[in-house]
Amino acid sequence: MIALDVKTGKRKWHFQVHHSDQWNYDIPTAPILVDAVKDGKTINGVIRDETGQEYLVATGPDQFAHIPRQEIDDISPSAVSIMPAGLDKQLTTQEIADLVVFLKSTAEH
């Protein structure tokens, strides 16, 4: 992992996650909802893990798709929320406020 200065392009710091070329290892990403396009077909889901070879995408409860990186035409953040539709109609104003506070607190970690 390398951090560059945006203005100068010079290296600010670096960190080697795995001190060997033995394994191709990527740091797991935080869960993000994505639309992955493979052979013209869109696969929606949450990236649960990724390696140098593939993405593991959760497409439903206990449903996963192993998608080889070389087979992905495009991958981008989804415009769809992972919150259930109509959730704001099921919760009280206080419950929504509590949910926002909780989500903000977990994003800071």
Jmol script that loads the backbone (N, CA, C; Angstrom):
load data "model"
ATOM      1  N   MET A   1       0.850  -1.135   0.000  1.00  0.00           N
ATOM      2  CA  MET A   1       0.000   0.000   0.000  1.00  0.00           C
ATOM      3  C   MET A   1       0.911   1.217   0.000  1.00  0.00           C
ATOM      4  N   ILE A   2       0.626   2.162  -0.879  1.00  0.00           N
ATOM      5  CA  ILE A   2       1.443   3.375  -0.980  1.00  0.00           C
ATOM      6  C   ILE A   2       0.526   4.591  -0.925  1.00  0.00           C
ATOM      7  N   ALA A   3       0.908   5.584  -0.140  1.00  0.00           N
ATOM      8  CA  ALA A   3       0.177   6.847  -0.086  1.00  0.00           C
ATOM      9  C   ALA A   3       1.038   7.910  -0.754  1.00  0.00           C
ATOM     10  N   LEU A   4       0.452   8.588  -1.741  1.00  0.00           N
ATOM     11  CA  LEU A   4       1.163   9.641  -2.458  1.00  0.00           C
ATOM     12  C   LEU A   4       0.601  11.000  -2.092  1.00  0.00           C
ATOM     13  N   ASP A   5       1.462  12.001  -2.127  1.00  0.00           N
ATOM     14  CA  ASP A   5       1.030  13.383  -1.927  1.00  0.00           C
ATOM     15  C   ASP A   5       0.288  13.803  -3.188  1.00  0.00           C
ATOM     16  N   VAL A   6      -0.939  14.276  -3.057  1.00  0.00           N
ATOM     17  CA  VAL A   6      -1.765  14.624  -4.200  1.00  0.00           C
ATOM     18  C   VAL A   6      -1.143  15.755  -5.015  1.00  0.00           C
ATOM     19  N   LYS A   7      -0.532  16.713  -4.359  1.00  0.00           N
ATOM     20  CA  LYS A   7       0.023  17.884  -5.053  1.00  0.00           C
ATOM     21  C   LYS A   7       1.331  17.571  -5.771  1.00  0.00           C
ATOM     22  N   THR A   8       2.200  16.781  -5.143  1.00  0.00           N
ATOM     23  CA  THR A   8       3.533  16.551  -5.716  1.00  0.00           C
ATOM     24  C   THR A   8       3.686  15.193  -6.376  1.00  0.00           C
ATOM     25  N   GLY A   9       2.853  14.240  -6.007  1.00  0.00           N
ATOM     26  CA  GLY A   9       2.980  12.888  -6.531  1.00  0.00           C
ATOM     27  C   GLY A   9       4.069  12.074  -5.851  1.00  0.00           C
ATOM     28  N   LYS A  10       4.722  12.678  -4.842  1.00  0.00           N
ATOM     29  CA  LYS A  10       5.787  11.976  -4.132  1.00  0.00           C
ATOM     30  C   LYS A  10       5.212  11.067  -3.051  1.00  0.00           C
ATOM     31  N   ARG A  11       5.962   9.986  -2.778  1.00  0.00           N
ATOM     32  CA  ARG A  11       5.537   9.031  -1.762  1.00  0.00           C
ATOM     33  C   ARG A  11       5.574   9.673  -0.389  1.00  0.00           C
ATOM     34  N   LYS A  12       4.450   9.537   0.351  1.00  0.00           N
ATOM     35  CA  LYS A  12       4.386  10.037   1.725  1.00  0.00           C
ATOM     36  C   LYS A  12       4.691   8.922   2.712  1.00  0.00           C
ATOM     37  N   TRP A  13       4.127   7.748   2.479  1.00  0.00           N
ATOM     38  CA  TRP A  13       4.387   6.594   3.323  1.00  0.00           C
ATOM     39  C   TRP A  13       4.012   5.339   2.554  1.00  0.00           C
ATOM     40  N   HIS A  14       4.440   4.187   3.083  1.00  0.00           N
ATOM     41  CA  HIS A  14       4.071   2.917   2.478  1.00  0.00           C
ATOM     42  C   HIS A  14       3.923   1.868   3.573  1.00  0.00           C
ATOM     43  N   PHE A  15       3.215   0.806   3.224  1.00  0.00           N
ATOM     44  CA  PHE A  15       3.014  -0.296   4.158  1.00  0.00           C
ATOM     45  C   PHE A  15       2.884  -1.574   3.347  1.00  0.00           C
ATOM     46  N   GLN A  16       3.656  -2.580   3.691  1.00  0.00           N
ATOM     47  CA  GLN A  16       3.579  -3.866   3.022  1.00  0.00           C
ATOM     48  C   GLN A  16       2.758  -4.808   3.890  1.00  0.00           C
ATOM     49  N   VAL A  17       1.591  -5.197   3.397  1.00  0.00           N
ATOM     50  CA  VAL A  17       0.671  -6.040   4.157  1.00  0.00           C
ATOM     51  C   VAL A  17       1.256  -7.420   4.379  1.00  0.00           C
ATOM     52  N   HIS A  18       1.748  -8.015   3.320  1.00  0.00           N
ATOM     53  CA  HIS A  18       2.308  -9.361   3.411  1.00  0.00           C
ATOM     54  C   HIS A  18       3.745  -9.296   2.914  1.00  0.00           C
ATOM     55  N   HIS A  19       4.686  -9.658   3.739  1.00  0.00           N
ATOM     56  CA  HIS A  19       6.105  -9.486   3.429  1.00  0.00           C
ATOM     57  C   HIS A  19       6.681 -10.647   2.614  1.00  0.00           C
ATOM     58  N   SER A  20       6.007 -11.004   1.533  1.00  0.00           N
ATOM     59  CA  SER A  20       6.469 -12.079   0.667  1.00  0.00           C
ATOM     60  C   SER A  20       5.697 -12.004  -0.638  1.00  0.00           C
ATOM     61  N   ASP A  21       6.311 -12.452  -1.719  1.00  0.00           N
ATOM     62  CA  ASP A  21       5.610 -12.543  -3.000  1.00  0.00           C
ATOM     63  C   ASP A  21       4.936 -13.901  -3.159  1.00  0.00           C
ATOM     64  N   GLN A  22       4.944 -14.678  -2.079  1.00  0.00           N
ATOM     65  CA  GLN A  22       4.402 -16.033  -2.123  1.00  0.00           C
ATOM     66  C   GLN A  22       2.908 -16.038  -2.426  1.00  0.00           C
ATOM     67  N   TRP A  23       2.166 -15.083  -1.855  1.00  0.00           N
ATOM     68  CA  TRP A  23       0.719 -15.035  -2.050  1.00  0.00           C
ATOM     69  C   TRP A  23       0.328 -13.719  -2.678  1.00  0.00           C
ATOM     70  N   ASN A  24      -0.704 -13.771  -3.499  1.00  0.00           N
ATOM     71  CA  ASN A  24      -1.292 -12.559  -4.039  1.00  0.00           C
ATOM     72  C   ASN A  24      -2.431 -12.201  -3.090  1.00  0.00           C
ATOM     73  N   TYR A  25      -2.228 -11.232  -2.224  1.00  0.00           N
ATOM     74  CA  TYR A  25      -3.175 -10.938  -1.154  1.00  0.00           C
ATOM     75  C   TYR A  25      -3.602  -9.481  -1.206  1.00  0.00           C
ATOM     76  N   ASP A  26      -4.895  -9.242  -1.182  1.00  0.00           N
ATOM     77  CA  ASP A  26      -5.442  -7.891  -1.094  1.00  0.00           C
ATOM     78  C   ASP A  26      -6.128  -7.743   0.251  1.00  0.00           C
ATOM     79  N   ILE A  27      -6.132  -6.539   0.783  1.00  0.00           N
ATOM     80  CA  ILE A  27      -6.835  -6.255   2.027  1.00  0.00           C
ATOM     81  C   ILE A  27      -8.329  -6.345   1.744  1.00  0.00           C
ATOM     82  N   PRO A  28      -9.094  -7.077   2.549  1.00  0.00           N
ATOM     83  CA  PRO A  28     -10.546  -7.133   2.339  1.00  0.00           C
ATOM     84  C   PRO A  28     -11.151  -5.739   2.440  1.00  0.00           C
ATOM     85  N   THR A  29     -12.125  -5.489   1.597  1.00  0.00           N
ATOM     86  CA  THR A  29     -12.768  -4.189   1.595  1.00  0.00           C
ATOM     87  C   THR A  29     -13.904  -4.145   2.599  1.00  0.00           C
ATOM     88  N   ALA A  30     -14.257  -2.951   3.012  1.00  0.00           N
ATOM     89  CA  ALA A  30     -15.465  -2.784   3.810  1.00  0.00           C
ATOM     90  C   ALA A  30     -16.640  -3.119   2.902  1.00  0.00           C
ATOM     91  N   PRO A  31     -17.718  -3.657   3.433  1.00  0.00           N
ATOM     92  CA  PRO A  31     -18.850  -4.024   2.578  1.00  0.00           C
ATOM     93  C   PRO A  31     -19.354  -2.838   1.755  1.00  0.00           C
ATOM     94  N   ILE A  32     -19.479  -3.044   0.466  1.00  0.00           N
ATOM     95  CA  ILE A  32     -19.992  -2.018  -0.437  1.00  0.00           C
ATOM     96  C   ILE A  32     -20.926  -2.683  -1.434  1.00  0.00           C
ATOM     97  N   LEU A  33     -22.064  -2.077  -1.661  1.00  0.00           N
ATOM     98  CA  LEU A  33     -23.042  -2.588  -2.618  1.00  0.00           C
ATOM     99  C   LEU A  33     -22.580  -2.200  -4.018  1.00  0.00           C
ATOM    100  N   VAL A  34     -22.468  -3.179  -4.909  1.00  0.00           N
ATOM    101  CA  VAL A  34     -21.961  -2.911  -6.246  1.00  0.00           C
ATOM    102  C   VAL A  34     -22.849  -3.519  -7.316  1.00  0.00           C
ATOM    103  N   ASP A  35     -22.669  -2.999  -8.518  1.00  0.00           N
ATOM    104  CA  ASP A  35     -23.220  -3.585  -9.725  1.00  0.00           C
ATOM    105  C   ASP A  35     -22.016  -4.059 -10.533  1.00  0.00           C
ATOM    106  N   ALA A  36     -21.856  -5.369 -10.689  1.00  0.00           N
ATOM    107  CA  ALA A  36     -20.758  -5.930 -11.472  1.00  0.00           C
ATOM    108  C   ALA A  36     -21.332  -6.432 -12.787  1.00  0.00           C
ATOM    109  N   VAL A  37     -20.709  -6.047 -13.897  1.00  0.00           N
ATOM    110  CA  VAL A  37     -21.174  -6.472 -15.208  1.00  0.00           C
ATOM    111  C   VAL A  37     -20.238  -7.548 -15.734  1.00  0.00           C
ATOM    112  N   LYS A  38     -20.820  -8.721 -15.973  1.00  0.00           N
ATOM    113  CA  LYS A  38     -20.061  -9.871 -16.484  1.00  0.00           C
ATOM    114  C   LYS A  38     -20.790 -10.406 -17.709  1.00  0.00           C
ATOM    115  N   ASP A  39     -20.125 -10.401 -18.836  1.00  0.00           N
ATOM    116  CA  ASP A  39     -20.719 -10.868 -20.092  1.00  0.00           C
ATOM    117  C   ASP A  39     -22.031 -10.140 -20.396  1.00  0.00           C
ATOM    118  N   GLY A  40     -22.090  -8.839 -20.094  1.00  0.00           N
ATOM    119  CA  GLY A  40     -23.280  -8.032 -20.363  1.00  0.00           C
ATOM    120  C   GLY A  40     -24.389  -8.183 -19.340  1.00  0.00           C
ATOM    121  N   LYS A  41     -24.227  -9.075 -18.368  1.00  0.00           N
ATOM    122  CA  LYS A  41     -25.245  -9.301 -17.336  1.00  0.00           C
ATOM    123  C   LYS A  41     -24.808  -8.613 -16.048  1.00  0.00           C
ATOM    124  N   THR A  42     -25.717  -7.870 -15.415  1.00  0.00           N
ATOM    125  CA  THR A  42     -25.405  -7.168 -14.176  1.00  0.00           C
ATOM    126  C   THR A  42     -25.679  -8.064 -12.981  1.00  0.00           C
ATOM    127  N   ILE A  43     -24.688  -8.143 -12.095  1.00  0.00           N
ATOM    128  CA  ILE A  43     -24.815  -8.896 -10.845  1.00  0.00           C
ATOM    129  C   ILE A  43     -24.779  -7.873  -9.718  1.00  0.00           C
ATOM    130  N   ASN A  44     -25.861  -7.789  -8.949  1.00  0.00           N
ATOM    131  CA  ASN A  44     -25.944  -6.851  -7.833  1.00  0.00           C
ATOM    132  C   ASN A  44     -25.625  -7.583  -6.548  1.00  0.00           C
ATOM    133  N   GLY A  45     -24.862  -6.931  -5.669  1.00  0.00           N
ATOM    134  CA  GLY A  45     -24.573  -7.551  -4.389  1.00  0.00           C
ATOM    135  C   GLY A  45     -23.573  -6.752  -3.582  1.00  0.00           C
ATOM    136  N   VAL A  46     -23.189  -7.327  -2.467  1.00  0.00           N
ATOM    137  CA  VAL A  46     -22.229  -6.707  -1.556  1.00  0.00           C
ATOM    138  C   VAL A  46     -20.916  -7.471  -1.658  1.00  0.00           C
ATOM    139  N   ILE A  47     -19.822  -6.739  -1.912  1.00  0.00           N
ATOM    140  CA  ILE A  47     -18.513  -7.397  -1.962  1.00  0.00           C
ATOM    141  C   ILE A  47     -18.177  -7.866  -0.558  1.00  0.00           C
ATOM    142  N   ARG A  48     -18.015  -9.166  -0.395  1.00  0.00           N
ATOM    143  CA  ARG A  48     -17.686  -9.734   0.912  1.00  0.00           C
ATOM    144  C   ARG A  48     -16.187  -9.968   1.042  1.00  0.00           C
ATOM    145  N   ASP A  49     -15.530 -10.230  -0.090  1.00  0.00           N
ATOM    146  CA  ASP A  49     -14.086 -10.467  -0.067  1.00  0.00           C
ATOM    147  C   ASP A  49     -13.572 -10.302  -1.481  1.00  0.00           C
ATOM    148  N   GLU A  50     -12.291 -10.028  -1.592  1.00  0.00           N
ATOM    149  CA  GLU A  50     -11.677  -9.977  -2.905  1.00  0.00           C
ATOM    150  C   GLU A  50     -10.226 -10.403  -2.813  1.00  0.00           C
ATOM    151  N   THR A  51      -9.764 -11.018  -3.882  1.00  0.00           N
ATOM    152  CA  THR A  51      -8.373 -11.414  -4.002  1.00  0.00           C
ATOM    153  C   THR A  51      -7.863 -10.864  -5.324  1.00  0.00           C
ATOM    154  N   GLY A  52      -6.650 -11.162  -5.639  1.00  0.00           N
ATOM    155  CA  GLY A  52      -6.111 -10.741  -6.922  1.00  0.00           C
ATOM    156  C   GLY A  52      -6.783 -11.438  -8.089  1.00  0.00           C
ATOM    157  N   GLN A  53      -7.467 -12.547  -7.809  1.00  0.00           N
ATOM    158  CA  GLN A  53      -8.106 -13.324  -8.866  1.00  0.00           C
ATOM    159  C   GLN A  53      -9.611 -13.136  -8.991  1.00  0.00           C
ATOM    160  N   GLU A  54     -10.301 -12.854  -7.853  1.00  0.00           N
ATOM    161  CA  GLU A  54     -11.763 -12.812  -7.931  1.00  0.00           C
ATOM    162  C   GLU A  54     -12.378 -11.946  -6.844  1.00  0.00           C
ATOM    163  N   TYR A  55     -13.659 -11.622  -7.075  1.00  0.00           N
ATOM    164  CA  TYR A  55     -14.506 -10.986  -6.071  1.00  0.00           C
ATOM    165  C   TYR A  55     -15.471 -12.044  -5.552  1.00  0.00           C
ATOM    166  N   LEU A  56     -15.755 -12.005  -4.263  1.00  0.00           N
ATOM    167  CA  LEU A  56     -16.825 -12.818  -3.686  1.00  0.00           C
ATOM    168  C   LEU A  56     -17.945 -11.845  -3.377  1.00  0.00           C
ATOM    169  N   VAL A  57     -19.064 -11.973  -4.079  1.00  0.00           N
ATOM    170  CA  VAL A  57     -20.179 -11.040  -3.954  1.00  0.00           C
ATOM    171  C   VAL A  57     -21.372 -11.755  -3.337  1.00  0.00           C
ATOM    172  N   ALA A  58     -21.876 -11.195  -2.225  1.00  0.00           N
ATOM    173  CA  ALA A  58     -23.095 -11.729  -1.614  1.00  0.00           C
ATOM    174  C   ALA A  58     -24.271 -11.185  -2.410  1.00  0.00           C
ATOM    175  N   THR A  59     -25.050 -12.083  -2.988  1.00  0.00           N
ATOM    176  CA  THR A  59     -26.174 -11.681  -3.830  1.00  0.00           C
ATOM    177  C   THR A  59     -27.517 -11.876  -3.146  1.00  0.00           C
ATOM    178  N   GLY A  60     -27.494 -12.445  -1.944  1.00  0.00           N
ATOM    179  CA  GLY A  60     -28.710 -12.666  -1.175  1.00  0.00           C
ATOM    180  C   GLY A  60     -28.342 -13.406   0.096  1.00  0.00           C
ATOM    181  N   PRO A  61     -29.342 -13.674   0.946  1.00  0.00           N
ATOM    182  CA  PRO A  61     -29.058 -14.418   2.172  1.00  0.00           C
ATOM    183  C   PRO A  61     -28.451 -15.785   1.831  1.00  0.00           C
ATOM    184  N   ASP A  62     -27.250 -16.027   2.294  1.00  0.00           N
ATOM    185  CA  ASP A  62     -26.538 -17.283   2.049  1.00  0.00           C
ATOM    186  C   ASP A  62     -26.347 -17.598   0.570  1.00  0.00           C
ATOM    187  N   GLN A  63     -26.311 -16.548  -0.269  1.00  0.00           N
ATOM    188  CA  GLN A  63     -26.075 -16.729  -1.703  1.00  0.00           C
ATOM    189  C   GLN A  63     -24.866 -15.884  -2.089  1.00  0.00           C
ATOM    190  N   PHE A  64     -23.906 -16.519  -2.758  1.00  0.00           N
ATOM    191  CA  PHE A  64     -22.679 -15.834  -3.128  1.00  0.00           C
ATOM    192  C   PHE A  64     -22.333 -16.129  -4.577  1.00  0.00           C
ATOM    193  N   ALA A  65     -21.683 -15.169  -5.211  1.00  0.00           N
ATOM    194  CA  ALA A  65     -21.170 -15.360  -6.566  1.00  0.00           C
ATOM    195  C   ALA A  65     -19.669 -15.134  -6.535  1.00  0.00           C
ATOM    196  N   HIS A  66     -18.917 -16.114  -7.021  1.00  0.00           N
ATOM    197  CA  HIS A  66     -17.475 -15.972  -7.200  1.00  0.00           C
ATOM    198  C   HIS A  66     -17.276 -15.450  -8.617  1.00  0.00           C
ATOM    199  N   ILE A  67     -16.766 -14.223  -8.736  1.00  0.00           N
ATOM    200  CA  ILE A  67     -16.626 -13.614 -10.052  1.00  0.00           C
ATOM    201  C   ILE A  67     -15.140 -13.374 -10.338  1.00  0.00           C
ATOM    202  N   PRO A  68     -14.564 -14.124 -11.281  1.00  0.00           N
ATOM    203  CA  PRO A  68     -13.163 -13.903 -11.634  1.00  0.00           C
ATOM    204  C   PRO A  68     -12.958 -12.478 -12.167  1.00  0.00           C
ATOM    205  N   ARG A  69     -11.909 -11.812 -11.690  1.00  0.00           N
ATOM    206  CA  ARG A  69     -11.641 -10.429 -12.092  1.00  0.00           C
ATOM    207  C   ARG A  69     -11.560 -10.275 -13.607  1.00  0.00           C
ATOM    208  N   GLN A  70     -10.927 -11.230 -14.288  1.00  0.00           N
ATOM    209  CA  GLN A  70     -10.738 -11.083 -15.729  1.00  0.00           C
ATOM    210  C   GLN A  70     -12.052 -11.187 -16.507  1.00  0.00           C
ATOM    211  N   GLU A  71     -13.116 -11.667 -15.864  1.00  0.00           N
ATOM    212  CA  GLU A  71     -14.407 -11.790 -16.533  1.00  0.00           C
ATOM    213  C   GLU A  71     -15.324 -10.594 -16.282  1.00  0.00           C
ATOM    214  N   ILE A  72     -14.876  -9.633 -15.467  1.00  0.00           N
ATOM    215  CA  ILE A  72     -15.705  -8.469 -15.142  1.00  0.00           C
ATOM    216  C   ILE A  72     -15.491  -7.377 -16.180  1.00  0.00           C
ATOM    217  N   ASP A  73     -16.577  -6.973 -16.819  1.00  0.00           N
ATOM    218  CA  ASP A  73     -16.521  -5.879 -17.794  1.00  0.00           C
ATOM    219  C   ASP A  73     -16.472  -4.530 -17.083  1.00  0.00           C
ATOM    220  N   ASP A  74     -17.209  -4.405 -15.974  1.00  0.00           N
ATOM    221  CA  ASP A  74     -17.279  -3.145 -15.233  1.00  0.00           C
ATOM    222  C   ASP A  74     -17.774  -3.448 -13.823  1.00  0.00           C
ATOM    223  N   ILE A  75     -17.302  -2.675 -12.861  1.00  0.00           N
ATOM    224  CA  ILE A  75     -17.807  -2.780 -11.495  1.00  0.00           C
ATOM    225  C   ILE A  75     -17.895  -1.369 -10.939  1.00  0.00           C
ATOM    226  N   SER A  76     -19.027  -1.039 -10.344  1.00  0.00           N
ATOM    227  CA  SER A  76     -19.227   0.316  -9.838  1.00  0.00           C
ATOM    228  C   SER A  76     -20.158   0.277  -8.631  1.00  0.00           C
ATOM    229  N   PRO A  77     -20.046   1.313  -7.760  1.00  0.00           N
ATOM    230  CA  PRO A  77     -20.972   1.376  -6.618  1.00  0.00           C
ATOM    231  C   PRO A  77     -22.407   1.437  -7.124  1.00  0.00           C
ATOM    232  N   SER A  78     -23.278   0.733  -6.451  1.00  0.00           N
ATOM    233  CA  SER A  78     -24.681   0.691  -6.846  1.00  0.00           C
ATOM    234  C   SER A  78     -25.396   1.963  -6.426  1.00  0.00           C
ATOM    235  N   ALA A  79     -26.372   2.352  -7.219  1.00  0.00           N
ATOM    236  CA  ALA A  79     -27.196   3.508  -6.879  1.00  0.00           C
ATOM    237  C   ALA A  79     -28.344   3.109  -5.956  1.00  0.00           C
ATOM    238  N   VAL A  80     -28.462   1.801  -5.702  1.00  0.00           N
ATOM    239  CA  VAL A  80     -29.529   1.282  -4.852  1.00  0.00           C
ATOM    240  C   VAL A  80     -29.040   1.212  -3.410  1.00  0.00           C
ATOM    241  N   SER A  81     -29.876   1.611  -2.476  1.00  0.00           N
ATOM    242  CA  SER A  81     -29.535   1.553  -1.058  1.00  0.00           C
ATOM    243  C   SER A  81     -29.671   0.132  -0.541  1.00  0.00           C
ATOM    244  N   ILE A  82     -28.825  -0.228   0.430  1.00  0.00           N
ATOM    245  CA  ILE A  82     -28.974  -1.552   1.029  1.00  0.00           C
ATOM    246  C   ILE A  82     -30.043  -1.560   2.125  1.00  0.00           C
ATOM    247  N   MET A  83     -30.587  -0.387   2.435  1.00  0.00           N
ATOM    248  CA  MET A  83     -31.689  -0.318   3.394  1.00  0.00           C
ATOM    249  C   MET A  83     -32.967  -0.810   2.712  1.00  0.00           C
ATOM    250  N   PRO A  84     -33.770  -1.572   3.395  1.00  0.00           N
ATOM    251  CA  PRO A  84     -35.013  -2.070   2.797  1.00  0.00           C
ATOM    252  C   PRO A  84     -35.938  -0.930   2.393  1.00  0.00           C
ATOM    253  N   ALA A  85     -36.586  -1.105   1.250  1.00  0.00           N
ATOM    254  CA  ALA A  85     -37.549  -0.097   0.787  1.00  0.00           C
ATOM    255  C   ALA A  85     -38.672   0.050   1.810  1.00  0.00           C
ATOM    256  N   GLY A  86     -39.059   1.278   2.084  1.00  0.00           N
ATOM    257  CA  GLY A  86     -40.150   1.542   3.012  1.00  0.00           C
ATOM    258  C   GLY A  86     -39.754   1.508   4.473  1.00  0.00           C
ATOM    259  N   LEU A  87     -38.470   1.375   4.766  1.00  0.00           N
ATOM    260  CA  LEU A  87     -38.018   1.309   6.156  1.00  0.00           C
ATOM    261  C   LEU A  87     -38.408   2.574   6.921  1.00  0.00           C
ATOM    262  N   ASP A  88     -38.350   3.711   6.234  1.00  0.00           N
ATOM    263  CA  ASP A  88     -38.702   4.976   6.894  1.00  0.00           C
ATOM    264  C   ASP A  88     -40.176   5.022   7.308  1.00  0.00           C
ATOM    265  N   LYS A  89     -40.998   4.207   6.691  1.00  0.00           N
ATOM    266  CA  LYS A  89     -42.427   4.158   7.052  1.00  0.00           C
ATOM    267  C   LYS A  89     -42.672   3.207   8.227  1.00  0.00           C
ATOM    268  N   GLN A  90     -41.703   2.320   8.490  1.00  0.00           N
ATOM    269  CA  GLN A  90     -41.865   1.330   9.546  1.00  0.00           C
ATOM    270  C   GLN A  90     -41.274   1.786  10.878  1.00  0.00           C
ATOM    271  N   LEU A  91     -40.411   2.800  10.840  1.00  0.00           N
ATOM    272  CA  LEU A  91     -39.731   3.265  12.045  1.00  0.00           C
ATOM    273  C   LEU A  91     -40.286   4.599  12.514  1.00  0.00           C
ATOM    274  N   THR A  92     -40.180   4.823  13.807  1.00  0.00           N
ATOM    275  CA  THR A  92     -40.573   6.122  14.348  1.00  0.00           C
ATOM    276  C   THR A  92     -39.471   7.132  14.045  1.00  0.00           C
ATOM    277  N   THR A  93     -39.760   8.397  14.232  1.00  0.00           N
ATOM    278  CA  THR A  93     -38.762   9.445  14.026  1.00  0.00           C
ATOM    279  C   THR A  93     -37.554   9.217  14.919  1.00  0.00           C
ATOM    280  N   GLN A  94     -37.785   8.814  16.165  1.00  0.00           N
ATOM    281  CA  GLN A  94     -36.678   8.559  17.086  1.00  0.00           C
ATOM    282  C   GLN A  94     -35.853   7.360  16.637  1.00  0.00           C
ATOM    283  N   GLU A  95     -36.506   6.307  16.159  1.00  0.00           N
ATOM    284  CA  GLU A  95     -35.769   5.135  15.689  1.00  0.00           C
ATOM    285  C   GLU A  95     -34.900   5.475  14.472  1.00  0.00           C
ATOM    286  N   ILE A  96     -35.407   6.326  13.591  1.00  0.00           N
ATOM    287  CA  ILE A  96     -34.614   6.768  12.433  1.00  0.00           C
ATOM    288  C   ILE A  96     -33.414   7.581  12.906  1.00  0.00           C
ATOM    289  N   ALA A  97     -33.631   8.482  13.858  1.00  0.00           N
ATOM    290  CA  ALA A  97     -32.534   9.281  14.404  1.00  0.00           C
ATOM    291  C   ALA A  97     -31.481   8.378  15.050  1.00  0.00           C
ATOM    292  N   ASP A  98     -31.928   7.387  15.812  1.00  0.00           N
ATOM    293  CA  ASP A  98     -31.001   6.444  16.442  1.00  0.00           C
ATOM    294  C   ASP A  98     -30.213   5.658  15.389  1.00  0.00           C
ATOM    295  N   LEU A  99     -30.878   5.268  14.312  1.00  0.00           N
ATOM    296  CA  LEU A  99     -30.220   4.531  13.236  1.00  0.00           C
ATOM    297  C   LEU A  99     -29.140   5.393  12.578  1.00  0.00           C
ATOM    298  N   VAL A 100     -29.443   6.648  12.324  1.00  0.00           N
ATOM    299  CA  VAL A 100     -28.461   7.557  11.714  1.00  0.00           C
ATOM    300  C   VAL A 100     -27.249   7.723  12.623  1.00  0.00           C
ATOM    301  N   VAL A 101     -27.479   7.912  13.922  1.00  0.00           N
ATOM    302  CA  VAL A 101     -26.371   8.032  14.871  1.00  0.00           C
ATOM    303  C   VAL A 101     -25.514   6.765  14.852  1.00  0.00           C
ATOM    304  N   PHE A 102     -26.167   5.602  14.840  1.00  0.00           N
ATOM    305  CA  PHE A 102     -25.437   4.334  14.808  1.00  0.00           C
ATOM    306  C   PHE A 102     -24.611   4.204  13.530  1.00  0.00           C
ATOM    307  N   LEU A 103     -25.208   4.495  12.386  1.00  0.00           N
ATOM    308  CA  LEU A 103     -24.485   4.371  11.113  1.00  0.00           C
ATOM    309  C   LEU A 103     -23.298   5.323  11.025  1.00  0.00           C
ATOM    310  N   LYS A 104     -23.476   6.531  11.537  1.00  0.00           N
ATOM    311  CA  LYS A 104     -22.365   7.484  11.547  1.00  0.00           C
ATOM    312  C   LYS A 104     -21.251   7.010  12.475  1.00  0.00           C
ATOM    313  N   SER A 105     -21.601   6.416  13.602  1.00  0.00           N
ATOM    314  CA  SER A 105     -20.580   5.968  14.549  1.00  0.00           C
ATOM    315  C   SER A 105     -19.775   4.800  13.986  1.00  0.00           C
ATOM    316  N   THR A 106     -20.420   3.906  13.215  1.00  0.00           N
ATOM    317  CA  THR A 106     -19.685   2.779  12.649  1.00  0.00           C
ATOM    318  C   THR A 106     -18.845   3.215  11.468  1.00  0.00           C
ATOM    319  N   ALA A 107     -19.231   4.283  10.779  1.00  0.00           N
ATOM    320  CA  ALA A 107     -18.443   4.774   9.635  1.00  0.00           C
ATOM    321  C   ALA A 107     -17.140   5.410  10.080  1.00  0.00           C
ATOM    322  N   GLU A 108     -17.073   5.858  11.314  1.00  0.00           N
ATOM    323  CA  GLU A 108     -15.877   6.522  11.817  1.00  0.00           C
ATOM    324  C   GLU A 108     -14.793   5.533  12.202  1.00  0.00           C
ATOM    325  N   HIS A 109     -15.103   4.252  12.281  1.00  0.00           N
ATOM    326  CA  HIS A 109     -14.115   3.251  12.706  1.00  0.00           C
ATOM    327  C   HIS A 109     -13.445   2.634  11.565  1.00  0.00           C
TER     328      HIS A 109
END
end "model"
wireframe off; spacefill off
backbone 0.3
color backbone group
